[in-house]
Amino acid sequence: MELIERILSEENFNEAIRRVKSNKGAPGVDRMTVNEIDRYFEEHKEEIKASIMEMKYKPQPVRRVYIPKANGKKRPLGIPTVRDRVIQQMIAQELNRIYEPTYSEHSYGFRRGRDCHGAIEEVLQYLNEGYEWVIDLDIEKYFDTVNHDKLISILREKVNDKTTLHLIRSFLRAGIMEDGLVSSSTIGVPQGGPLSPELSNIYLDQFDRELESRGLRFVRYADDCNIFVKSEMAAERVMKTVTSWLERKLFLKVSATKTKIVRPPKSNFLGFTFWKGSEGWKCRPADDRKKKLYAKTKEVLNRRQAVSRPLSVTFTKMNQIIRGWINYFRIGNMKTFLEKYSEWMRHKVRVIIIKQWKNPKTIYDNLQKLKKILKSDIEDEKIYSAANSRKGWFPRSNGDTVNFLITPVILATRKKDRPGLIDPLKYYLSYSC
């Protein structure tokens, strides 16, 4: 079978539709949602197949949107239509079957069964072997600068099918719609579609092979790449020659300001940084990621907004943030940080709870109930004083009485439709045990 026939096979088609539906995602320029996929392809599948085989299929422009990055800037995404997402997914699935077995062992991005944790573990392996000089390579606007002709020539080495190559080029040239205007796309692979991650790995696999041929230790996750050497002199030499190779062979521009040689504690790779203890190098969340966690928490626990909504909503949002952050960084050392964060976060929650109770009598009655539940020996006078305090909401929620009665255990207790609030430190330590 020709590759295009495998791409258009019924089995591949159905698998692509299933994946696009499961990924959900926003509509493209035609406003069609993933819920309309099945009905649309029931009516138009054969027509679409015929247009692809005749090399007449025309993808619609992608819809430009921007999402915030960790550094405060915005990342441009291109959202294809649902129809085009299905076709892209079909191509990506077949390309993956061809290329996945040949990808470098040091590549971790957009690959099934490989993730950032594996990348960080390999980094630690290199550091503990003595490769303690890090070349932090930054490719400027990688997805926006991929050279189409070079990409097609790389694909042609393994994809000897002009119909498939024509279809891929059609997607590369589909254009971008922003503010109602369509601009042409002569370079770049817009992020946002199922095909771009696979094409990204195919393109940069050339770079992986070059680094391997030089015997270099490196880890790559999408366009983030760190190279590890044993001396500063070697690092300077490698950075110069690697930068030259990328610009000459793959037509990619390496940022002169962001690409740097650093020691591991100054490195920031996939949100992790590194420190050396008595047992060797270890990882932990970088400071900017910690600040981002605090910022997200402040946003959810903003007193004015949080007081006006049910605690069940606030707890649900906080649990999502805590789980997501700790699940990502769980391989890092962060016990001390989470101790401090947990106390700070729970205090903000107590402020919200006390303010929602509002009335001194309500505060007093609820604190008395908690005293009975906990079988606490806190004096009634202290509870009365906390309930009738003239201090502001923040300081009055910080006294021993409120802290000892609205405990982490009480906050973690599920109540009707309200989930228990996760204890970040306990959740993290459950992974460590």
C-alpha positions as CSV (number, residue, x, y, z in Angstrom):
1,M,0.0,0.0,0.0
2,E,1.1,3.6,-0.7
3,L,1.5,5.7,2.4
4,I,-1.5,7.9,1.4
5,E,-3.7,4.8,1.2
6,R,-2.6,3.8,4.7
7,I,-3.4,7.4,5.9
8,L,-6.9,7.2,4.3
9,S,-7.7,3.7,5.6
10,E,-10.9,3.2,7.5
11,E,-9.0,2.1,10.6
12,N,-6.7,5.1,10.6
13,F,-9.7,7.5,9.9
14,N,-11.7,6.1,12.8
15,E,-8.7,6.3,15.2
16,A,-8.1,9.9,14.2
17,I,-11.7,10.9,14.8
18,R,-11.6,9.2,18.2
19,R,-8.4,11.0,19.2
20,V,-9.6,14.4,18.1
21,K,-12.9,14.0,20.0
22,S,-11.1,12.9,23.1
23,N,-8.7,15.9,22.9
24,K,-11.7,18.2,22.6
25,G,-10.3,21.7,21.9
26,A,-11.7,24.9,20.5
27,P,-13.4,25.4,17.1
28,G,-11.4,26.7,14.1
29,V,-12.4,29.5,11.7
30,D,-15.5,27.6,10.6
31,R,-16.9,27.4,14.2
32,M,-17.5,23.6,13.9
33,T,-17.1,21.8,17.2
34,V,-15.8,18.3,18.0
35,N,-19.4,17.2,18.7
36,E,-20.2,17.6,15.0
37,I,-17.4,15.4,13.7
38,D,-19.3,12.1,13.4
39,R,-22.2,13.6,11.4
40,Y,-19.9,15.7,9.2
41,F,-17.7,12.8,8.2
42,E,-20.6,10.5,7.6
43,E,-21.7,12.9,4.9
44,H,-18.4,14.0,3.5
45,K,-15.8,11.3,4.1
46,E,-15.7,9.9,0.6
47,E,-15.7,13.3,-0.9
48,I,-12.7,14.3,1.3
49,K,-10.8,11.1,0.5
50,A,-11.3,11.7,-3.2
51,S,-10.1,15.4,-3.0
52,I,-6.9,14.2,-1.1
53,M,-6.1,11.5,-3.7
54,E,-6.5,14.0,-6.5
55,M,-4.3,16.5,-4.6
56,K,-7.1,19.0,-4.5
57,Y,-7.8,19.1,-0.8
58,K,-7.5,22.7,0.6
59,P,-7.1,23.1,4.3
60,Q,-8.7,26.2,5.8
61,P,-6.5,28.9,7.6
62,V,-5.7,28.3,11.2
63,R,-7.3,30.6,13.8
64,R,-4.6,32.6,15.7
65,V,-4.9,32.6,19.5
66,Y,-2.4,33.5,22.2
67,I,-1.8,31.7,25.5
68,P,0.4,33.0,28.4
69,K,3.9,31.6,28.9
70,A,5.6,31.1,32.3
71,N,7.8,34.1,31.6
72,G,4.8,36.4,31.2
73,K,5.0,36.6,27.4
74,K,2.4,35.0,25.1
75,R,2.8,31.9,22.9
76,P,1.0,32.1,19.5
77,L,-1.1,29.1,18.6
78,G,-2.9,28.2,15.4
79,I,-6.1,26.3,15.8
80,P,-7.1,24.3,12.7
81,T,-10.7,23.5,11.9
82,V,-12.1,20.2,13.3
83,R,-12.1,18.7,9.8
84,D,-8.5,19.7,9.3
85,R,-7.5,18.4,12.7
86,V,-8.8,15.0,11.8
87,I,-6.8,14.9,8.6
88,Q,-3.7,16.1,10.4
89,Q,-4.2,13.4,13.0
90,M,-4.4,10.8,10.3
91,I,-1.1,11.9,8.8
92,A,0.6,12.2,12.2
93,Q,-0.4,8.7,13.2
94,E,1.2,7.2,10.1
95,L,4.3,9.4,10.2
96,N,4.7,8.3,13.9
97,R,4.7,4.7,12.9
98,I,7.5,5.4,10.4
99,Y,9.7,7.7,12.5
100,E,9.1,6.7,16.2
101,P,11.4,3.6,16.1
102,T,14.2,5.7,14.7
103,Y,14.0,8.8,17.0
104,S,16.9,9.5,19.4
105,E,16.8,8.1,22.9
106,H,17.6,11.6,24.1
107,S,14.4,13.1,22.6
108,Y,11.4,13.3,25.0
109,G,8.9,15.8,23.7
110,F,5.6,14.8,22.1
111,R,6.4,11.1,22.3
112,R,4.2,8.4,23.8
113,G,5.7,6.8,26.9
114,R,8.3,9.6,27.3
115,D,7.9,12.7,29.3
116,C,9.6,15.5,31.1
117,H,10.4,13.3,34.1
118,G,12.4,11.0,31.9
119,A,14.3,14.0,30.5
120,I,15.1,15.3,34.0
121,E,16.3,11.9,35.1
122,E,18.7,11.8,32.2
123,V,19.9,15.3,33.0
124,L,20.7,14.1,36.6
125,Q,22.5,11.1,35.3
126,Y,24.9,13.3,33.2
127,L,25.4,15.8,36.1
128,N,26.3,12.9,38.4
129,E,28.8,11.5,35.8
130,G,30.7,14.8,36.0
131,Y,29.2,16.7,33.0
132,E,28.5,19.8,35.1
133,W,28.8,22.5,32.4
134,V,25.4,23.1,30.7
135,I,24.8,24.7,27.3
136,D,21.2,26.0,27.5
137,L,20.3,26.2,23.9
138,D,17.4,28.6,22.8
139,I,16.1,28.4,19.3
140,E,14.3,31.7,18.5
141,K,10.6,31.2,17.6
142,Y,11.3,27.6,16.5
143,F,7.8,26.7,15.4
144,D,7.4,29.9,13.5
145,T,10.7,29.6,11.6
146,V,10.8,25.9,10.3
147,N,11.8,26.0,6.7
148,H,9.2,24.3,4.6
149,D,11.5,23.2,1.7
150,K,14.0,21.8,4.2
151,L,11.2,19.9,6.0
152,I,9.8,18.4,2.8
153,S,13.3,17.4,1.7
154,I,13.8,15.6,5.1
155,L,10.5,13.9,4.8
156,R,11.2,12.8,1.3
157,E,14.1,10.6,2.6
158,K,11.5,8.2,4.1
159,V,8.2,9.3,2.6
160,N,8.4,8.4,-1.0
161,D,4.8,9.5,-1.8
162,K,4.1,12.7,-3.6
163,T,0.4,12.8,-2.6
164,T,1.3,12.6,1.1
165,L,4.0,15.3,0.7
166,H,1.6,17.5,-1.3
167,L,-1.0,17.2,1.5
168,I,1.5,18.0,4.2
169,R,2.7,21.1,2.2
170,S,-0.9,22.1,1.9
171,F,-1.2,22.3,5.6
172,L,2.0,24.2,6.0
173,R,0.7,26.8,3.5
174,A,-2.8,27.0,4.9
175,G,-2.4,30.5,6.2
176,I,-3.3,32.2,9.5
177,M,-6.5,34.1,10.3
178,E,-6.1,36.8,12.9
179,D,-8.7,39.6,13.5
180,G,-10.6,38.5,10.4
181,L,-7.6,38.8,8.1
182,V,-5.8,35.9,6.5
183,S,-2.0,36.0,6.1
184,S,0.1,33.5,4.1
185,S,2.4,31.1,5.9
186,T,5.6,30.6,3.9
187,I,7.7,29.4,6.9
188,G,6.8,27.8,10.2
189,V,4.7,25.0,11.6
190,P,1.9,26.6,13.7
191,Q,1.5,25.1,17.1
192,G,-2.0,23.9,17.9
193,G,-2.7,21.1,15.4
194,P,-2.0,17.4,15.8
195,L,0.6,17.4,13.0
196,S,3.0,20.1,14.2
197,P,4.5,18.1,17.1
198,E,5.3,15.1,14.8
199,L,6.8,17.4,12.1
200,S,8.8,19.2,14.8
201,N,10.4,16.0,16.0
202,I,11.1,14.9,12.4
203,Y,12.8,18.2,11.7
204,L,14.9,18.3,14.9
205,D,15.8,14.6,14.7
206,Q,18.5,15.8,12.2
207,F,19.9,17.8,15.0
208,D,19.8,14.9,17.4
209,R,21.8,12.8,15.0
210,E,24.4,15.5,14.6
211,L,24.9,15.7,18.4
212,E,25.1,11.9,18.6
213,S,27.7,11.8,15.9
214,R,29.8,14.2,17.9
215,G,29.5,12.0,21.0
216,L,27.8,14.7,23.0
217,R,25.6,14.2,26.0
218,F,22.3,16.1,25.5
219,V,18.6,16.0,26.4
220,R,16.0,17.5,24.1
221,Y,12.3,18.2,24.8
222,A,10.7,19.7,21.7
223,D,12.8,22.8,21.0
224,D,14.3,22.9,24.5
225,C,17.7,21.4,24.4
226,N,20.5,21.2,27.0
227,I,24.0,19.9,26.2
228,F,26.4,18.7,29.0
229,V,30.2,18.8,28.9
230,K,33.0,18.7,31.5
231,S,34.7,22.0,31.1
232,E,33.9,25.7,30.4
233,M,36.3,25.7,27.4
234,A,34.5,22.6,25.9
235,A,31.2,24.3,26.4
236,E,32.2,27.4,24.6
237,R,33.6,25.4,21.7
238,V,30.5,23.2,21.4
239,M,28.1,26.2,21.7
240,K,29.8,27.9,18.8
241,T,29.9,24.9,16.5
242,V,26.4,23.7,17.3
243,T,24.9,27.2,16.8
244,S,26.7,27.4,13.4
245,W,25.4,23.9,12.4
246,L,21.8,24.8,13.2
247,E,21.9,28.0,11.3
248,R,23.6,26.5,8.2
249,K,21.9,23.1,8.0
250,L,18.4,23.7,9.4
251,F,18.1,27.4,8.9
252,L,17.2,28.0,12.5
253,K,18.3,31.1,14.4
254,V,19.8,30.5,17.9
255,S,19.2,33.3,20.3
256,A,22.5,35.0,21.2
257,T,21.0,36.5,24.4
258,K,19.1,33.5,25.7
259,T,21.6,30.7,24.7
260,K,24.1,30.5,27.5
261,I,26.6,28.4,29.4
262,V,25.6,27.9,33.0
263,R,26.4,25.7,36.0
264,P,23.5,23.5,37.0
265,P,22.1,25.7,39.9
266,K,21.7,28.5,37.4
267,S,20.0,26.2,34.8
268,N,16.3,26.1,34.2
269,F,15.2,23.2,32.1
270,L,11.5,22.3,31.8
271,G,10.8,24.3,35.0
272,F,13.4,22.4,37.0
273,T,16.7,23.6,38.4
274,F,19.5,21.6,40.1
275,W,21.4,21.5,43.4
276,K,24.2,19.3,44.8
277,G,23.8,17.5,48.1
278,S,25.8,14.8,49.9
279,E,24.4,12.1,47.6
280,G,25.0,14.0,44.3
281,W,22.9,16.2,42.1
282,K,19.2,16.5,42.6
283,C,16.4,18.6,41.1
284,R,13.7,20.9,42.4
285,P,11.2,23.4,41.0
286,A,12.8,26.6,39.6
287,D,12.0,29.8,41.4
288,D,9.9,31.2,38.6
289,R,7.6,28.1,38.8
290,K,7.2,28.6,42.5
291,K,6.2,32.2,42.0
292,K,3.7,31.1,39.4
293,L,2.1,28.7,41.9
294,Y,1.8,31.6,44.4
295,A,0.3,33.8,41.7
296,K,-2.3,31.2,40.6
297,T,-3.2,30.6,44.3
298,K,-3.6,34.3,44.9
299,E,-5.9,34.6,41.9
300,V,-8.2,31.8,43.1
301,L,-8.1,32.9,46.8
302,N,-8.7,36.6,46.0
303,R,-10.8,37.5,49.1
304,R,-13.4,39.6,47.4
305,Q,-14.1,37.0,44.7
306,A,-13.7,33.9,46.8
307,V,-16.1,35.0,49.6
308,S,-18.9,35.5,47.1
309,R,-18.8,31.9,45.8
310,P,-19.3,28.5,47.5
311,L,-16.3,26.9,49.2
312,S,-16.9,23.8,47.1
313,V,-15.9,25.8,44.0
314,T,-12.9,27.3,45.6
315,F,-11.7,24.0,47.0
316,T,-12.2,22.3,43.6
317,K,-10.1,25.0,41.9
318,M,-7.4,24.8,44.5
319,N,-7.2,21.0,44.3
320,Q,-6.8,21.2,40.6
321,I,-3.9,23.6,40.9
322,I,-2.2,21.7,43.7
323,R,-2.5,18.3,42.0
324,G,-1.3,19.6,38.6
325,W,1.7,21.4,40.1
326,I,2.8,18.6,42.4
327,N,2.2,15.9,39.8
328,Y,4.5,17.7,37.4
329,F,7.3,18.5,40.0
330,R,6.9,15.5,42.2
331,I,10.4,14.1,41.2
332,G,12.0,17.2,42.7
333,N,12.9,18.1,46.3
334,M,10.4,20.6,47.6
335,K,9.5,19.6,51.2
336,T,10.6,22.8,52.8
337,F,9.0,24.9,50.1
338,L,5.7,23.1,50.4
339,E,5.7,23.4,54.2
340,K,5.8,27.2,53.8
341,Y,3.4,27.3,50.9
342,S,0.8,25.0,52.6
343,E,0.7,27.2,55.8
344,W,0.3,30.4,53.7
345,M,-2.4,28.9,51.4
346,R,-4.4,27.5,54.4
347,H,-4.3,30.9,56.1
348,K,-5.8,32.5,53.1
349,V,-8.5,29.9,53.0
350,R,-9.3,30.5,56.7
351,V,-9.7,34.2,56.0
352,I,-12.3,33.3,53.4
353,I,-14.1,31.0,55.7
354,I,-14.2,33.4,58.6
355,K,-15.4,36.2,56.3
356,Q,-18.1,34.0,54.9
357,W,-19.4,33.3,58.4
358,K,-19.2,37.1,58.9
359,N,-21.5,37.5,61.9
360,P,-19.7,37.2,65.3
361,K,-22.4,34.9,66.6
362,T,-22.1,32.6,63.5
363,I,-18.3,32.6,63.9
364,Y,-18.6,31.7,67.6
365,D,-21.1,28.9,67.0
366,N,-19.1,27.4,64.2
367,L,-15.9,27.5,66.1
368,Q,-17.6,25.8,69.1
369,K,-18.8,23.0,66.8
370,L,-15.3,22.5,65.6
371,K,-14.1,22.4,69.2
372,K,-16.5,19.6,70.0
373,I,-15.5,17.7,66.8
374,L,-11.8,18.0,67.6
375,K,-12.4,17.5,71.4
376,S,-10.2,20.5,71.9
377,D,-9.5,22.1,75.3
378,I,-9.4,25.7,73.9
379,E,-11.1,27.9,76.4
380,D,-14.5,29.4,75.5
381,E,-13.2,32.9,76.3
382,K,-10.6,32.6,73.5
383,I,-13.3,31.5,71.0
384,Y,-15.5,34.4,72.1
385,S,-12.5,36.8,71.7
386,A,-11.7,35.4,68.2
387,A,-15.3,35.7,67.1
388,N,-15.8,39.3,68.4
389,S,-12.3,40.6,67.5
390,R,-12.2,44.1,66.0
391,K,-9.1,43.3,64.0
392,G,-9.2,42.9,60.2
393,W,-10.1,39.6,58.6
394,F,-6.5,38.7,57.9
395,P,-5.0,39.1,61.5
396,R,-8.1,37.7,63.2
397,S,-7.8,34.5,61.1
398,N,-4.2,34.2,62.1
399,G,-4.6,33.7,65.9
400,D,-4.0,30.4,67.7
401,T,-7.7,29.8,68.2
402,V,-8.7,29.9,64.5
403,N,-5.5,28.0,63.4
404,F,-6.1,25.2,66.0
405,L,-9.8,24.8,65.2
406,I,-9.8,25.1,61.4
407,T,-7.0,22.6,61.0
408,P,-5.6,20.9,57.9
409,V,-7.7,17.8,58.8
410,I,-10.9,19.8,59.1
411,L,-10.1,21.5,55.7
412,A,-9.4,18.1,54.1
413,T,-12.7,16.7,55.3
414,R,-15.3,16.2,52.6
415,K,-18.7,17.7,53.4
416,K,-21.7,17.0,51.1
417,D,-20.8,18.5,47.7
418,R,-17.7,20.2,49.0
419,P,-14.5,18.3,48.4
420,G,-11.8,18.2,51.1
421,L,-8.9,20.7,50.5
422,I,-5.7,18.8,49.6
423,D,-2.8,19.2,52.0
424,P,0.0,20.0,49.5
425,L,2.8,18.7,51.7
426,K,1.0,15.4,52.5
427,Y,0.1,14.9,48.8
428,Y,3.7,15.4,47.8
429,L,5.0,13.1,50.5
430,S,2.6,10.4,49.4
431,Y,4.7,10.2,46.2
432,S,8.0,10.1,48.1
433,C,7.0,7.2,50.3
